[in-house]
Amino acid sequence: MRRAAGLLLAALVLVPASAGAGTARPPLALTATPAHVSIAGSSRATVRVANPGTTPLVVEVGRAGFSLDLRGRPQIVPRSARHAATRWLTVWPHRFVLRPGSSRALTVSSRLPARFEPGDHDALVLLTTHPRRSAGVAVRLRVGVVVIVRAPGRVVRRLVLRELRVRRARGARALEVVVANRGNVTERLARERVRIWLLRRGARTALAAEPRDLRPRTSGVVVARYGARRGWRTVRVEIASAEGGPVVRRTFRVKL
């Protein structure tokens, strides 16, 4: 992605619907709505791509594999990655021009192969603009739209609480719960599904966890900041799967 010398590539952005909005129109801007697309089996969805800037854009459409790192940051992975839906997807058109202030629809189609594993399979639709000169530097915009294809079959929801870490960095103190998703669908760990308590001498202090998604067959960190004094504490963690799935619980003993 970053091999071409002299190009300043914009970082991969999973943009919300409001991206690019404002009183002053930027010279270069590209948005996609929605930023996350879910497709059931062999079906299709529509993504609207807009140019809220003042410069015409030539946009090329590609596909790539997608993953989240341990802390939930998006990454581009090879198209051939296991469980990727990249080869199942067809996107039309492949290339188009967007005038300033205009938009157009992209059709994202999924076609399941003859043999597949049930559950969620993901990919990225990459929208990349041709380089534009700005102050002597060629600037290229790249926007990624996450596509999740759910293949039919038995849905498995299984979360495992692996370990608890204490992180102290630059004055911030946080608990990090390492969670493994051994199921076959994405788990959306919203605040109301993650409960973490500090226990000491009969008192219980609830901590708010930062929400995140956890892809199938991967592990990730759920972070909860704390302000308790230093010393040994008992930490109780409960995480509920979505759609009435099982609740996993575990108690840890850590030194804050």
ABEGO torsion letter per residue (X at the ends): XAABBGBBBBBBBBBBAABGBEABBBABBBBBOBABBBBBEBBBBBBBBBBABABBBBBBBBBBBBBBBAAGBBBBBBAABBGBAAAABBBOBABBBBBBGBBBBBBBBBBBBABBBBEBBBBBBBBBBBBBBBGGBBBBBBBBBBBBBBBBEBBBBBBBBABBBBBBBGGBBBBBBBBBBABABBBBBBAAABBBBBBBGGBBBBBBBBBBBBBBGBBBBBBBBBABBBEBBBBBBBBBBBGGBBBBBBBBBBBX
